Amino acid sequence: MQELCLDTGLKEYRIGSGVLRFNPADPNLYHRFLKTADRLEELEQQLANTPAESGEAALELLKEGDRQAKALLNEAFGEGNDFDRVTGGVNLLALCQNGRRLVQNLLAALAPVLEEGARGFYEEEAQKELAALQE
């Protein structure tokens, strides 16, 4: 059987002890990323509005929120990425030293990478259109 090598544009980003793999110039990823950010905000609001009857119930709620948040990120970035490993097993809803949740810090760190990738994609498309007009 012959094998084809295909350049998918995947890049690797080391975060903590994990590696996140994605193509930052993939417009589908950028769209999913924006949608995921909104869905994560909705999840956080839903959890904030869900009363917990005990401390144990609150912990279970946060554990379920973490599971859902990581599932949303897997939808956006692909199942091959392990957000438990990327975050060192820390719950995405955990508060960090800057007062923000870990998931907010993660999204803030990824946003410029994805924005640059999307900008590069659209600049390349614009160049193709200009070249076609000049022919």
MARKE-907059 format. One record per residue (C-alpha): residue in one letter; chain; x, y, z. Coordinates in nm, 2 decimals, padded with zeros to 4 digits. Each point is the difference from the previous one (the first is absolute). Layout:
N
A  A  X  Y  Z
...
***
This chain:
135
M  A  00.00  00.00  00.00
Q  A  00.13  00.34  -00.09
E  A  -00.01  00.28  00.25
L  A  -00.06  00.37  -00.07
C  A  00.14  00.28  00.22
L  A  -00.24  00.28  00.04
D  A  00.09  00.34  00.14
T  A  -00.30  00.09  00.22
G  A  00.17  00.31  00.15
L  A  -00.01  -00.15  00.35
K  A  00.22  00.18  00.25
E  A  00.09  -00.11  00.35
Y  A  -00.02  00.23  00.31
R  A  00.14  -00.12  00.33
I  A  -00.22  00.10  00.29
G  A  00.11  -00.13  00.33
S  A  00.08  -00.37  -00.03
G  A  -00.24  -00.04  -00.30
V  A  00.01  00.08  -00.37
L  A  -00.28  00.17  -00.19
R  A  -00.01  -00.08  -00.37
F  A  -00.20  00.20  -00.25
N  A  00.02  00.20  -00.32
P  A  -00.02  00.37  00.10
A  A  -00.09  00.10  -00.36
D  A  -00.30  -00.23  -00.01
P  A  -00.31  00.23  -00.04
N  A  -00.22  -00.29  00.13
L  A  00.20  -00.01  00.32
Y  A  -00.02  00.38  00.04
H  A  -00.38  -00.02  -00.04
R  A  -00.02  -00.30  00.25
F  A  00.23  00.19  00.24
L  A  -00.23  00.31  00.01
K  A  -00.31  -00.22  00.04
T  A  00.17  -00.20  00.28
A  A  00.09  00.32  00.18
D  A  -00.37  00.09  00.01
R  A  -00.11  -00.35  00.10
L  A  00.26  00.00  00.28
E  A  -00.14  00.33  00.13
E  A  -00.35  -00.15  -00.01
L  A  00.12  -00.31  00.19
E  A  00.16  00.22  00.27
Q  A  -00.33  00.20  00.03
Q  A  -00.20  -00.33  00.02
L  A  00.23  -00.13  00.28
A  A  -00.02  00.33  00.19
N  A  -00.38  -00.02  -00.01
T  A  -00.02  -00.36  00.11
P  A  -00.04  -00.03  00.38
A  A  00.20  -00.27  00.17
E  A  -00.16  -00.15  00.31
S  A  00.34  -00.09  00.16
G  A  00.37  00.04  -00.03
E  A  00.02  -00.34  -00.17
A  A  -00.27  00.10  -00.24
A  A  00.19  00.32  -00.09
L  A  00.32  -00.20  -00.06
E  A  -00.20  -00.24  -00.23
L  A  -00.14  00.29  -00.19
L  A  00.35  00.15  -00.05
K  A  00.12  -00.34  -00.11
E  A  -00.28  -00.03  -00.26
G  A  00.07  00.35  -00.11
D  A  00.36  -00.09  -00.06
R  A  -00.10  -00.30  -00.20
Q  A  -00.24  00.20  -00.21
A  A  00.26  00.28  -00.06
K  A  00.27  -00.25  -00.11
A  A  -00.25  -00.17  -00.23
L  A  -00.08  00.34  -00.16
L  A  00.37  00.07  -00.05
N  A  00.05  -00.34  -00.15
E  A  -00.28  00.08  -00.25
A  A  00.17  00.32  -00.10
F  A  00.37  -00.13  -00.01
G  A  -00.05  -00.37  -00.08
E  A  -00.03  -00.31  00.20
G  A  00.38  -00.06  -00.03
N  A  00.06  00.27  00.26
D  A  00.00  -00.09  00.37
F  A  -00.11  00.30  00.20
D  A  00.05  -00.19  00.33
R  A  00.36  -00.03  -00.10
V  A  00.03  00.35  -00.13
T  A  -00.13  00.14  00.33
G  A  00.19  -00.25  00.22
G  A  -00.33  -00.14  00.11
V  A  -00.12  00.33  00.15
N  A  -00.37  00.07  -00.03
L  A  -00.07  00.25  -00.27
L  A  -00.23  00.19  00.23
A  A  00.27  00.04  00.27
L  A  00.09  00.36  00.09
C  A  00.35  00.11  -00.08
Q  A  00.23  00.26  00.17
N  A  -00.13  00.27  -00.23
G  A  -00.36  -00.06  00.12
R  A  -00.11  -00.15  -00.33
R  A  -00.10  -00.36  -00.07
L  A  00.26  -00.23  -00.16
V  A  -00.22  -00.04  -00.31
Q  A  -00.01  00.38  -00.04
N  A  00.38  00.02  00.02
L  A  00.03  -00.28  -00.25
L  A  -00.24  00.17  -00.25
A  A  00.18  00.33  00.05
A  A  00.34  -00.17  -00.07
L  A  -00.14  -00.17  -00.32
A  A  -00.19  00.29  -00.14
P  A  00.30  00.19  -00.15
V  A  00.14  -00.32  -00.16
L  A  -00.33  -00.07  -00.17
E  A  -00.06  00.36  -00.10
E  A  00.34  00.01  -00.16
G  A  -00.07  -00.33  -00.18
A  A  -00.34  00.12  -00.12
R  A  00.15  00.33  -00.12
G  A  00.27  -00.19  -00.19
F  A  -00.26  -00.22  -00.17
Y  A  -00.21  00.30  -00.11
E  A  00.30  00.20  -00.12
E  A  00.11  -00.30  -00.21
E  A  -00.35  -00.03  -00.15
A  A  00.00  00.38  -00.07
Q  A  00.33  -00.04  -00.18
K  A  -00.14  -00.28  -00.21
E  A  -00.30  00.22  -00.10
L  A  00.23  00.29  -00.09
A  A  00.22  -00.23  -00.21
A  A  -00.31  -00.14  -00.18
L  A  -00.11  00.36  -00.08
Q  A  00.33  00.09  -00.15
E  A  00.00  -00.30  -00.24
***
